[in-house]
Amino acid sequence: MVKAVYPGSFDPVTFGHLDIIQRAAKVVDELIIGVLVNSEKNPLFSMEERVEMIKEAVKDLDNVKVMSFAGLTVNFAKENGASVIIRGLRAVTDFEIEMQIAQTNHSIDSDVDTMFLTTSLEYAFLSSTIVKEIAYYGSDVRKLVPANVADQLEKKFK
């Protein structure tokens, strides 16, 4: 059985993230969405809000579960019996940093590998930062995020 972890801050989860989640869920037996506490970021949404929004967005995917964690992703993967870390790539500029992180993780635990999935073209421009900026200025983000996330963004910025 292949178990994988897809880590991220998901502040908030976007259709780009969901694209990677849905595709990864097809190639592994179990996928854990790891919502991480990133000390370098000041999130708009609390950990609990992010976890709940993702749970709602993936409720129809039977082999996907959502958990929060702090610390190194490679340790989180190992603690949960995952041998694969899923990472999404939007552009070639993402690859350099992601490759460095993957190699670092592999040096920490050689039993955990990283699988890169390229985001579908219609989401290649999309990031949580862009979504938050669009929502902040009152524009509709329903083409970029699930309806439950759009509703939460509207509440935050009213």
BELBEL-V690769 format. One record per residue. N is the residue number from 1. SS is DSSP state (H for helix, E for strand, - for the rest). Layout:
n=[N & N]
ss=[SS & SS]
This chain:
n=[1 & 2 & 3 & 4 & 5 & 6 & 7 & 8 & 9 & 10 & 11 & 12 & 13 & 14 & 15 & 16 & 17 & 18 & 19 & 20 & 21 & 22 & 23 & 24 & 25 & 26 & 27 & 28 & 29 & 30 & 31 & 32 & 33 & 34 & 35 & 36 & 37 & 38 & 39 & 40 & 41 & 42 & 43 & 44 & 45 & 46 & 47 & 48 & 49 & 50 & 51 & 52 & 53 & 54 & 55 & 56 & 57 & 58 & 59 & 60 & 61 & 62 & 63 & 64 & 65 & 66 & 67 & 68 & 69 & 70 & 71 & 72 & 73 & 74 & 75 & 76 & 77 & 78 & 79 & 80 & 81 & 82 & 83 & 84 & 85 & 86 & 87 & 88 & 89 & 90 & 91 & 92 & 93 & 94 & 95 & 96 & 97 & 98 & 99 & 100 & 101 & 102 & 103 & 104 & 105 & 106 & 107 & 108 & 109 & 110 & 111 & 112 & 113 & 114 & 115 & 116 & 117 & 118 & 119 & 120 & 121 & 122 & 123 & 124 & 125 & 126 & 127 & 128 & 129 & 130 & 131 & 132 & 133 & 134 & 135 & 136 & 137 & 138 & 139 & 140 & 141 & 142 & 143 & 144 & 145 & 146 & 147 & 148 & 149 & 150 & 151 & 152 & 153 & 154 & 155 & 156 & 157 & 158]
ss=[- & - & E & E & E & E & E & E & - & - & - & - & - & - & H & H & H & H & H & H & H & H & H & H & H & H & H & - & - & E & E & E & E & E & E & E & - & - & - & - & - & - & - & - & - & - & H & H & H & H & H & H & H & H & H & H & H & - & - & - & - & - & - & E & E & E & E & E & E & - & - & - & H & H & H & H & H & H & H & - & - & - & - & E & E & E & E & E & E & - & - & H & H & H & H & H & H & H & H & H & H & H & H & H & H & H & H & H & - & - & - & - & E & E & E & E & E & E & - & - & H & H & H & - & - & - & - & H & H & H & H & H & H & H & H & H & - & - & - & - & - & - & - & - & - & - & H & H & H & H & H & H & H & H & H & H & - & -]
